[in-house]
Amino acid sequence: RRCDLAHHHPGRLALPKGPVDTSGMQDANWTDALTTGLSHEGEGPHLCVLATVDGQMKPMARCMYCREVTEDGQLIFVSARRTRKDQHLRERPDAEGVFWLESQRTQFRVRGHAVVVGAEMDDYMRRTWWSKISDESRAIFKGLGNGWELADGEPTKVTADTPMPSTFEMLVLNPEEVEMLVLKEQPQIRRA
Protein backbone atom coordinates (compact mmCIF):
# COMPACT_ATOMS: atom_id res chain seq x y z
CA ARG A 1 0.00 0.00 0.00
CA ARG A 2 1.23 3.47 -0.67
CA CYS A 3 0.19 6.90 0.53
CA ASP A 4 -1.03 8.58 -2.64
CA LEU A 5 0.33 12.11 -2.39
CA ALA A 6 -1.31 13.18 -5.63
CA HIS A 7 -4.71 12.87 -3.94
CA HIS A 8 -3.63 14.19 -0.56
CA HIS A 9 -6.09 16.26 1.45
CA PRO A 10 -5.10 18.36 4.49
CA GLY A 11 -5.75 16.52 7.71
CA ARG A 12 -5.99 13.13 6.07
CA LEU A 13 -3.62 10.87 4.16
CA ALA A 14 -5.10 9.25 1.07
CA LEU A 15 -5.07 5.47 1.29
CA PRO A 16 -4.09 3.21 -1.56
CA LYS A 17 -6.50 1.04 -3.46
CA GLY A 18 -6.11 -2.72 -3.39
CA PRO A 19 -5.02 -5.17 -0.72
CA VAL A 20 -1.63 -5.66 0.88
CA ASP A 21 0.07 -8.86 -0.30
CA THR A 22 -0.53 -11.29 2.54
CA SER A 23 -0.67 -14.40 0.37
CA GLY A 24 0.04 -17.44 2.46
CA MET A 25 -1.02 -15.87 5.75
CA GLN A 26 -3.81 -17.89 7.31
CA ASP A 27 -5.16 -14.70 8.89
CA ALA A 28 -5.55 -12.30 5.97
CA ASN A 29 -6.47 -9.49 8.38
CA TRP A 30 -2.93 -9.02 9.64
CA THR A 31 -3.66 -5.61 11.15
CA ASP A 32 -6.02 -7.25 13.66
CA ALA A 33 -3.39 -9.90 14.46
CA LEU A 34 -0.72 -7.23 14.96
CA THR A 35 -2.81 -4.79 16.99
CA THR A 36 -4.19 -7.58 19.18
CA GLY A 37 -0.69 -8.92 19.68
CA LEU A 38 0.63 -5.46 20.58
CA SER A 39 -2.19 -4.91 23.09
CA HIS A 40 -1.20 -8.18 24.82
CA GLU A 41 2.34 -6.82 25.16
CA GLY A 42 1.08 -3.82 27.13
CA GLU A 43 0.07 -0.24 26.64
CA GLY A 44 1.63 1.62 23.69
CA PRO A 45 3.44 3.18 22.08
CA HIS A 46 5.30 0.04 21.04
CA LEU A 47 8.96 -0.30 20.19
CA CYS A 48 9.63 -1.13 16.55
CA VAL A 49 12.84 -1.44 14.56
CA LEU A 50 12.58 0.84 11.53
CA ALA A 51 15.02 0.17 8.70
CA THR A 52 15.77 2.59 5.86
CA VAL A 53 18.31 2.70 3.03
CA ASP A 54 20.83 5.54 2.67
CA GLY A 55 22.11 7.13 -0.55
CA GLN A 56 24.86 4.50 -0.89
CA MET A 57 22.23 1.74 -0.62
CA LYS A 58 23.40 0.75 2.87
CA PRO A 59 20.67 -0.32 5.29
CA MET A 60 20.30 1.55 8.56
CA ALA A 61 18.04 0.40 11.38
CA ARG A 62 16.98 2.08 14.60
CA CYS A 63 14.49 1.48 17.39
CA MET A 64 11.52 3.86 17.37
CA TYR A 65 8.15 4.00 19.01
CA CYS A 66 5.33 3.19 16.63
CA ARG A 67 2.60 5.60 17.71
CA GLU A 68 -0.25 3.90 15.87
CA VAL A 69 -1.15 1.04 13.54
CA THR A 70 -4.14 2.28 11.56
CA GLU A 71 -7.04 0.09 10.47
CA ASP A 72 -5.51 0.12 7.00
CA GLY A 73 -2.16 -1.06 8.35
CA GLN A 74 -0.22 2.17 8.12
CA LEU A 75 2.48 2.50 10.78
CA ILE A 76 2.67 6.01 12.26
CA PHE A 77 5.87 7.38 13.81
CA VAL A 78 6.92 10.83 15.02
CA SER A 79 10.33 12.10 13.96
CA ALA A 80 12.47 15.18 13.43
CA ARG A 81 13.56 16.71 10.14
CA ARG A 82 17.17 16.83 11.33
CA THR A 83 17.48 13.00 11.55
CA ARG A 84 19.13 10.81 8.93
CA LYS A 85 16.10 8.55 8.62
CA ASP A 86 13.93 11.42 7.43
CA GLN A 87 16.54 12.30 4.79
CA HIS A 88 16.84 8.64 3.74
CA LEU A 89 13.07 8.38 3.28
CA ARG A 90 12.92 11.59 1.27
CA GLU A 91 15.57 10.19 -1.10
CA ARG A 92 14.37 6.57 -1.14
CA PRO A 93 11.06 5.69 0.53
CA ASP A 94 11.77 1.95 0.96
CA ALA A 95 11.40 0.97 4.62
CA GLU A 96 10.65 -1.94 6.89
CA GLY A 97 9.25 -2.00 10.41
CA VAL A 98 9.82 -5.01 12.65
CA PHE A 99 7.89 -5.75 15.84
CA TRP A 100 8.92 -8.45 18.32
CA LEU A 101 6.07 -9.61 20.55
CA GLU A 102 8.08 -11.15 23.39
CA SER A 103 5.31 -12.86 25.35
CA GLN A 104 3.93 -14.44 22.16
CA ARG A 105 7.31 -15.20 20.57
CA THR A 106 6.02 -13.68 17.34
CA GLN A 107 7.67 -11.31 14.92
CA PHE A 108 5.91 -9.06 12.39
CA ARG A 109 7.82 -7.55 9.48
CA VAL A 110 6.03 -4.79 7.58
CA ARG A 111 7.72 -3.75 4.31
CA GLY A 112 6.65 -0.88 2.11
CA HIS A 113 7.15 2.75 1.25
CA ALA A 114 7.23 5.53 3.81
CA VAL A 115 6.15 9.13 3.47
CA VAL A 116 7.65 11.96 5.51
CA VAL A 117 4.84 14.28 6.58
CA GLY A 118 6.28 17.73 7.20
CA ALA A 119 4.69 21.13 7.72
CA GLU A 120 4.43 21.69 3.97
CA MET A 121 2.27 18.57 3.59
CA ASP A 122 -0.08 18.16 6.54
CA ASP A 123 0.11 20.58 9.42
CA TYR A 124 -3.17 19.24 10.85
CA MET A 125 -1.74 15.73 11.28
CA ARG A 126 1.41 17.14 12.86
CA ARG A 127 -0.58 19.30 15.33
CA THR A 128 -2.80 16.34 16.22
CA TRP A 129 0.19 14.15 17.06
CA TRP A 130 2.03 16.99 18.84
CA SER A 131 -0.93 17.13 21.24
CA LYS A 132 -0.98 13.31 21.67
CA ILE A 133 2.66 12.67 22.60
CA SER A 134 3.91 12.97 26.16
CA ASP A 135 5.40 16.15 27.63
CA GLU A 136 8.72 14.29 27.85
CA SER A 137 8.62 13.47 24.13
CA ARG A 138 7.73 17.07 23.27
CA ALA A 139 10.72 18.24 25.35
CA ILE A 140 13.03 16.01 23.29
CA PHE A 141 11.73 17.55 20.06
CA LYS A 142 12.31 21.00 21.53
CA GLY A 143 15.88 19.94 22.37
CA LEU A 144 15.24 20.06 26.11
CA GLY A 145 16.22 16.95 28.01
CA ASN A 146 14.70 18.08 31.29
CA GLY A 147 11.22 18.99 30.01
CA TRP A 148 11.51 22.68 30.84
CA GLU A 149 12.19 25.71 28.67
CA LEU A 150 12.68 29.37 29.45
CA ALA A 151 9.77 31.67 28.70
CA ASP A 152 10.37 35.31 29.54
CA GLY A 153 13.36 34.22 31.62
CA GLU A 154 11.27 31.82 33.73
CA PRO A 155 11.31 28.00 33.56
CA THR A 156 8.13 26.72 31.89
CA LYS A 157 7.15 23.06 31.50
CA VAL A 158 6.83 21.82 27.91
CA THR A 159 3.18 20.83 27.30
CA ALA A 160 0.77 20.34 24.41
CA ASP A 161 0.31 24.13 24.38
CA THR A 162 4.03 24.65 23.75
CA PRO A 163 4.56 25.77 20.14
CA MET A 164 5.45 22.85 17.89
CA PRO A 165 8.90 23.12 16.28
CA SER A 166 8.96 23.30 12.48
CA THR A 167 11.23 20.23 12.47
CA PHE A 168 8.54 18.00 14.03
CA GLU A 169 7.47 15.47 11.39
CA MET A 170 5.48 12.29 10.98
CA LEU A 171 6.60 9.13 9.21
CA VAL A 172 3.87 6.98 7.65
CA LEU A 173 4.91 3.49 6.53
CA ASN A 174 2.47 2.20 3.92
CA PRO A 175 2.65 -1.62 3.89
CA GLU A 176 3.15 -3.61 0.71
CA GLU A 177 4.30 -6.92 2.23
CA VAL A 178 3.74 -8.37 5.68
CA GLU A 179 5.39 -11.39 7.23
CA MET A 180 4.52 -12.98 10.54
CA LEU A 181 6.94 -15.46 12.11
CA VAL A 182 5.70 -17.52 15.06
CA LEU A 183 8.65 -18.95 16.99
CA LYS A 184 6.73 -20.72 19.75
CA GLU A 185 5.52 -23.45 17.44
CA GLN A 186 7.60 -26.34 16.15
CA PRO A 187 8.23 -26.36 13.33
CA GLN A 188 8.35 -22.58 13.18
CA ILE A 189 5.53 -21.08 11.18
CA ARG A 190 6.26 -18.31 8.68
CA ARG A 191 3.35 -16.55 7.02
CA ALA A 192 4.16 -14.13 4.24
Phi and psi in degrees as GROMACS dihedral restraints (atoms count N, CA, C in turn):
[ dihedral_restraints ]
;  ai    aj    ak    al  type     phi  dphi    fc
    3     4     5     6     1  -139.6    20    10
    4     5     6     7     1   139.6    20    10
    6     7     8     9     1   -72.0    20    10
    7     8     9    10     1   118.7    20    10
    9    10    11    12     1   -87.4    20    10
   10    11    12    13     1    97.9    20    10
   12    13    14    15     1   -70.3    20    10
   13    14    15    16     1   -23.2    20    10
   15    16    17    18     1   -65.8    20    10
   16    17    18    19     1   -26.6    20    10
   18    19    20    21     1  -111.7    20    10
   19    20    21    22     1    27.7    20    10
   21    22    23    24     1   -72.1    20    10
   22    23    24    25     1   138.3    20    10
   24    25    26    27     1  -123.1    20    10
   25    26    27    28     1   138.2    20    10
   27    28    29    30     1   -54.3    20    10
   28    29    30    31     1   135.2    20    10
   30    31    32    33     1    87.7    20    10
   31    32    33    34     1    -6.0    20    10
   33    34    35    36     1  -153.2    20    10
   34    35    36    37     1   134.0    20    10
   36    37    38    39     1   -90.9    20    10
   37    38    39    40     1   133.9    20    10
   39    40    41    42     1   -71.6    20    10
   40    41    42    43     1   135.9    20    10
   42    43    44    45     1   -97.0    20    10
   43    44    45    46     1   148.0    20    10
   45    46    47    48     1   -71.9    20    10
   46    47    48    49     1   160.5    20    10
   48    49    50    51     1   -94.3    20    10
   49    50    51    52     1   147.4    20    10
   51    52    53    54     1    94.3    20    10
   52    53    54    55     1   158.3    20    10
   54    55    56    57     1   -83.2    20    10
   55    56    57    58     1   158.5    20    10
   57    58    59    60     1   -75.4    20    10
   58    59    60    61     1   144.0    20    10
   60    61    62    63     1   -72.1    20    10
   61    62    63    64     1   103.4    20    10
   63    64    65    66     1  -121.7    20    10
   64    65    66    67     1    28.8    20    10
   66    67    68    69     1   -57.0    20    10
   67    68    69    70     1   134.3    20    10
   69    70    71    72     1    96.1    20    10
   70    71    72    73     1   -21.2    20    10
   72    73    74    75     1   -75.7    20    10
   73    74    75    76     1   130.4    20    10
   75    76    77    78     1   -66.1    20    10
   76    77    78    79     1   -35.7    20    10
   78    79    80    81     1  -101.3    20    10
   79    80    81    82     1    97.5    20    10
   81    82    83    84     1   -65.1    20    10
   82    83    84    85     1   -22.8    20    10
   84    85    86    87     1   -90.0    20    10
   85    86    87    88     1    73.8    20    10
   87    88    89    90     1   -65.3    20    10
   88    89    90    91     1   -28.3    20    10
   90    91    92    93     1   -63.8    20    10
   91    92    93    94     1   -38.7    20    10
   93    94    95    96     1   -64.5    20    10
   94    95    96    97     1   -42.8    20    10
   96    97    98    99     1   -62.2    20    10
   97    98    99   100     1   -42.4    20    10
   99   100   101   102     1   -69.5    20    10
  100   101   102   103     1   -49.3    20    10
  102   103   104   105     1   -65.6    20    10
  103   104   105   106     1   -36.8    20    10
  105   106   107   108     1   -65.0    20    10
  106   107   108   109     1   -44.7    20    10
  108   109   110   111     1   -60.5    20    10
  109   110   111   112     1   -42.9    20    10
  111   112   113   114     1   -63.9    20    10
  112   113   114   115     1   -39.6    20    10
  114   115   116   117     1   -64.7    20    10
  115   116   117   118     1   -31.5    20    10
  117   118   119   120     1   -71.1    20    10
  118   119   120   121     1   -21.2    20    10
  120   121   122   123     1   -81.8    20    10
  121   122   123   124     1   -13.1    20    10
  123   124   125   126     1   126.1    20    10
  124   125   126   127     1  -179.8    20    10
  126   127   128   129     1   -70.3    20    10
  127   128   129   130     1   142.8    20    10
  129   130   131   132     1   -81.1    20    10
  130   131   132   133     1   178.7    20    10
  132   133   134   135     1   -71.8    20    10
  133   134   135   136     1   160.7    20    10
  135   136   137   138     1  -109.9    20    10
  136   137   138   139     1   140.4    20    10
  138   139   140   141     1   -70.5    20    10
  139   140   141   142     1   135.9    20    10
  141   142   143   144     1  -140.3    20    10
  142   143   144   145     1   143.5    20    10
  144   145   146   147     1   -91.4    20    10
  145   146   147   148     1   122.3    20    10
  147   148   149   150     1  -109.5    20    10
  148   149   150   151     1   121.4    20    10
  150   151   152   153     1  -108.6    20    10
  151   152   153   154     1   137.2    20    10
  153   154   155   156     1  -128.3    20    10
  154   155   156   157     1   177.6    20    10
  156   157   158   159     1  -125.1    20    10
  157   158   159   160     1   130.2    20    10
  159   160   161   162     1   -84.4    20    10
  160   161   162   163     1  -177.7    20    10
  162   163   164   165     1   -63.4    20    10
  163   164   165   166     1   -22.4    20    10
  165   166   167   168     1   -95.1    20    10
  166   167   168   169     1    14.0    20    10
  168   169   170   171     1    66.2    20    10
  169   170   171   172     1    26.0    20    10
  171   172   173   174     1   -95.3    20    10
  172   173   174   175     1   133.0    20    10
  174   175   176   177     1   -73.6    20    10
  175   176   177   178     1   145.9    20    10
  177   178   179   180     1  -136.0    20    10
  178   179   180   181     1   130.7    20    10
  180   181   182   183     1  -123.3    20    10
  181   182   183   184     1   149.6    20    10
  183   184   185   186     1  -152.7    20    10
  184   185   186   187     1   153.3    20    10
  186   187   188   189     1   -83.4    20    10
  187   188   189   190     1   134.2    20    10
  189   190   191   192     1  -141.6    20    10
  190   191   192   193     1   158.9    20    10
  192   193   194   195     1   -87.5    20    10
  193   194   195   196     1   124.1    20    10
  195   196   197   198     1   -82.0    20    10
  196   197   198   199     1   118.6    20    10
  198   199   200   201     1   -79.6    20    10
  199   200   201   202     1   -28.8    20    10
  201   202   203   204     1  -161.9    20    10
  202   203   204   205     1   146.2    20    10
  204   205   206   207     1  -113.5    20    10
  205   206   207   208     1   113.2    20    10
  207   208   209   210     1   -74.7    20    10
  208   209   210   211     1   168.0    20    10
  210   211   212   213     1   -58.9    20    10
  211   212   213   214     1   -28.8    20    10
  213   214   215   216     1   -89.2    20    10
  214   215   216   217     1     3.7    20    10
  216   217   218   219     1    89.3    20    10
  217   218   219   220     1     3.6    20    10
  219   220   221   222     1   -69.4    20    10
  220   221   222   223     1   138.7    20    10
  222   223   224   225     1   -98.4    20    10
  223   224   225   226     1   128.2    20    10
  225   226   227   228     1  -110.2    20    10
  226   227   228   229     1   127.8    20    10
  228   229   230   231     1  -127.5    20    10
  229   230   231   232     1   154.2    20    10
  231   232   233   234     1  -103.8    20    10
  232   233   234   235     1   148.4    20    10
  234   235   236   237     1  -154.4    20    10
  235   236   237   238     1  -177.8    20    10
  237   238   239   240     1  -128.5    20    10
  238   239   240   241     1   139.0    20    10
  240   241   242   243     1   -54.7    20    10
  241   242   243   244     1   -30.6    20    10
  243   244   245   246     1   -76.1    20    10
  244   245   246   247     1    -3.6    20    10
  246   247   248   249     1   -85.7    20    10
  247   248   249   250     1   155.3    20    10
  249   250   251   252     1   -66.3    20    10
  250   251   252   253     1   -35.9    20    10
  252   253   254   255     1   -61.5    20    10
  253   254   255   256     1   -38.7    20    10
  255   256   257   258     1   -63.5    20    10
  256   257   258   259     1   -42.2    20    10
  258   259   260   261     1   -64.5    20    10
  259   260   261   262     1   -43.8    20    10
  261   262   263   264     1   -55.8    20    10
  262   263   264   265     1   -47.7    20    10
  264   265   266   267     1   -69.3    20    10
  265   266   267   268     1   -28.3    20    10
  267   268   269   270     1   -68.6    20    10
  268   269   270   271     1   -37.0    20    10
  270   271   272   273     1   -81.3    20    10
  271   272   273   274     1   -38.5    20    10
  273   274   275   276     1  -148.3    20    10
  274   275   276   277     1   108.6    20    10
  276   277   278   279     1   -77.0    20    10
  277   278   279   280     1     1.7    20    10
  279   280   281   282     1   -63.7    20    10
  280   281   282   283     1   131.7    20    10
  282   283   284   285     1  -153.6    20    10
  283   284   285   286     1   161.3    20    10
  285   286   287   288     1  -143.4    20    10
  286   287   288   289     1   134.6    20    10
  288   289   290   291     1  -111.2    20    10
  289   290   291   292     1   135.3    20    10
  291   292   293   294     1  -124.7    20    10
  292   293   294   295     1   125.8    20    10
  294   295   296   297     1  -109.6    20    10
  295   296   297   298     1   137.0    20    10
  297   298   299   300     1  -114.6    20    10
  298   299   300   301     1   117.7    20    10
  300   301   302   303     1   -98.5    20    10
  301   302   303   304     1    92.3    20    10
  303   304   305   306     1   -54.9    20    10
  304   305   306   307     1   -51.6    20    10
  306   307   308   309     1   -66.9    20    10
  307   308   309   310     1   -20.7    20    10
  309   310   311   312     1  -105.3    20    10
  310   311   312   313     1    -3.5    20    10
  312   313   314   315     1    49.2    20    10
  313   314   315   316     1    49.5    20    10
  315   316   317   318     1  -130.7    20    10
  316   317   318   319     1   138.4    20    10
  318   319   320   321     1  -117.2    20    10
  319   320   321   322     1   137.2    20    10
  321   322   323   324     1  -116.2    20    10
  322   323   324   325     1   130.5    20    10
  324   325   326   327     1  -116.3    20    10
  325   326   327   328     1   124.4    20    10
  327   328   329   330     1  -118.9    20    10
  328   329   330   331     1   109.9    20    10
  330   331   332   333     1  -105.8    20    10
  331   332   333   334     1   143.4    20    10
  333   334   335   336     1   175.5    20    10
  334   335   336   337     1  -152.7    20    10
  336   337   338   339     1  -115.4    20    10
  337   338   339   340     1   138.1    20    10
  339   340   341   342     1  -108.7    20    10
  340   341   342   343     1   150.2    20    10
  342   343   344   345     1  -119.0    20    10
  343   344   345   346     1   133.9    20    10
  345   346   347   348     1   -91.3    20    10
  346   347   348   349     1   120.6    20    10
  348   349   350   351     1  -102.3    20    10
  349   350   351   352     1   101.2    20    10
  351   352   353   354     1  -102.3    20    10
  352   353   354   355     1  -176.9    20    10
  354   355   356   357     1   -59.3    20    10
  355   356   357   358     1   -33.3    20    10
  357   358   359   360     1   -71.8    20    10
  358   359   360   361     1   -14.3    20    10
  360   361   362   363     1  -104.3    20    10
  361   362   363   364     1   -50.4    20    10
  363   364   365   366     1  -153.8    20    10
  364   365   366   367     1    82.4    20    10
  366   367   368   369     1   -67.5    20    10
  367   368   369   370     1   -30.2    20    10
  369   370   371   372     1   -61.8    20    10
  370   371   372   373     1   -47.3    20    10
  372   373   374   375     1   -61.8    20    10
  373   374   375   376     1   -43.0    20    10
  375   376   377   378     1   -62.1    20    10
  376   377   378   379     1   -46.3    20    10
  378   379   380   381     1   -62.8    20    10
  379   380   381   382     1   -39.0    20    10
  381   382   383   384     1   -60.4    20    10
  382   383   384   385     1   -48.2    20    10
  384   385   386   387     1   -72.7    20    10
  385   386   387   388     1   -31.1    20    10
  387   388   389   390     1   -59.3    20    10
  388   389   390   391     1   -37.9    20    10
  390   391   392   393     1   -75.8    20    10
  391   392   393   394     1   -23.3    20    10
  393   394   395   396     1   -84.5    20    10
  394   395   396   397     1   -29.6    20    10
  396   397   398   399     1   -74.7    20    10
  397   398   399   400     1   162.6    20    10
  399   400   401   402     1   -71.1    20    10
  400   401   402   403     1   159.8    20    10
  402   403   404   405     1   -58.3    20    10
  403   404   405   406     1   -37.3    20    10
  405   406   407   408     1   -64.2    20    10
  406   407   408   409     1   -41.1    20    10
  408   409   410   411     1   -66.2    20    10
  409   410   411   412     1   -42.2    20    10
  411   412   413   414     1   -59.9    20    10
  412   413   414   415     1   -39.4    20    10
  414   415   416   417     1   -62.3    20    10
  415   416   417   418     1   -38.3    20    10
  417   418   419   420     1   -62.6    20    10
  418   419   420   421     1   -43.9    20    10
  420   421   422   423     1   -66.3    20    10
  421   422   423   424     1   -26.8    20    10
  423   424   425   426     1   -84.3    20    10
  424   425   426   427     1    -3.7    20    10
  426   427   428   429     1    79.6    20    10
  427   428   429   430     1    24.5    20    10
  429   430   431   432     1  -119.0    20    10
  430   431   432   433     1   106.0    20    10
  432   433   434   435     1   -68.8    20    10
  433   434   435   436     1   -24.9    20    10
  435   436   437   438     1   -96.1    20    10
  436   437   438   439     1    -2.1    20    10
  438   439   440   441     1    83.6    20    10
  439   440   441   442     1     7.4    20    10
  441   442   443   444     1  -124.0    20    10
  442   443   444   445     1   146.6    20    10
  444   445   446   447     1  -131.9    20    10
  445   446   447   448     1   164.5    20    10
  447   448   449   450     1   -92.0    20    10
  448   449   450   451     1   128.3    20    10
  450   451   452   453     1  -127.1    20    10
  451   452   453   454     1   116.9    20    10
  453   454   455   456     1    55.0    20    10
  454   455   456   457     1    38.1    20    10
  456   457   458   459     1    79.8    20    10
  457   458   459   460     1    -1.2    20    10
  459   460   461   462     1  -112.1    20    10
  460   461   462   463     1   141.5    20    10
  462   463   464   465     1   -64.8    20    10
  463   464   465   466     1   132.0    20    10
  465   466   467   468     1  -131.8    20    10
  466   467   468   469     1   132.0    20    10
  468   469   470   471     1   -69.0    20    10
  469   470   471   472     1   139.4    20    10
  471   472   473   474     1   -76.5    20    10
  472   473   474   475     1   124.4    20    10
  474   475   476   477     1  -134.1    20    10
  475   476   477   478     1  -175.6    20    10
  477   478   479   480     1   -62.8    20    10
  478   479   480   481     1   -23.5    20    10
  480   481   482   483     1   -81.9    20    10
  481   482   483   484     1   -11.0    20    10
  483   484   485   486     1   -66.7    20    10
  484   485   486   487     1   133.9    20    10
  486   487   488   489     1   -55.2    20    10
  487   488   489   490     1   135.9    20    10
  489   490   491   492     1   -75.4    20    10
  490   491   492   493     1   132.8    20    10
  492   493   494   495     1   -69.7    20    10
  493   494   495   496     1   149.9    20    10
  495   496   497   498     1   -65.7    20    10
  496   497   498   499     1   -18.1    20    10
  498   499   500   501     1   -84.2    20    10
  499   500   501   502     1    -6.6    20    10
  501   502   503   504     1   -70.4    20    10
  502   503   504   505     1   123.0    20    10
  504   505   506   507     1  -134.0    20    10
  505   506   507   508     1   166.6    20    10
  507   508   509   510     1  -114.2    20    10
  508   509   510   511     1   146.9    20    10
  510   511   512   513     1  -116.3    20    10
  511   512   513   514     1   130.3    20    10
  513   514   515   516     1  -121.5    20    10
  514   515   516   517     1   112.4    20    10
  516   517   518   519     1   -92.8    20    10
  517   518   519   520     1   116.5    20    10
  519   520   521   522     1   -95.4    20    10
  520   521   522   523     1   112.5    20    10
  522   523   524   525     1   -70.7    20    10
  523   524   525   526     1   140.6    20    10
  525   526   527   528     1  -120.5    20    10
  526   527   528   529     1   -30.3    20    10
  528   529   530   531     1  -138.6    20    10
  529   530   531   532     1   141.9    20    10
  531   532   533   534     1  -132.5    20    10
  532   533   534   535     1   136.5    20    10
  534   535   536   537     1  -130.5    20    10
  535   536   537   538     1   133.4    20    10
  537   538   539   540     1  -118.0    20    10
  538   539   540   541     1   127.6    20    10
  540   541   542   543     1  -119.4    20    10
  541   542   543   544     1   117.6    20    10
  543   544   545   546     1  -100.7    20    10
  544   545   546   547     1   114.2    20    10
  546   547   548   549     1   -95.3    20    10
  547   548   549   550     1    -6.2    20    10
  549   550   551   552     1   -83.8    20    10
  550   551   552   553     1   -12.5    20    10
  552   553   554   555     1  -101.6    20    10
  553   554   555   556     1   145.7    20    10
  555   556   557   558     1  -118.7    20    10
  556   557   558   559     1   124.0    20    10
  558   559   560   561     1   -70.8    20    10
  559   560   561   562     1   161.6    20    10
  561   562   563   564     1   -61.8    20    10
  562   563   564   565     1   143.0    20    10
  564   565   566   567     1  -107.7    20    10
  565   566   567   568     1   124.9    20    10
  567   568   569   570     1  -116.7    20    10
  568   569   570   571     1   124.3    20    10
  570   571   572   573     1  -118.3    20    10
  571   572   573   574     1   120.8    20    10
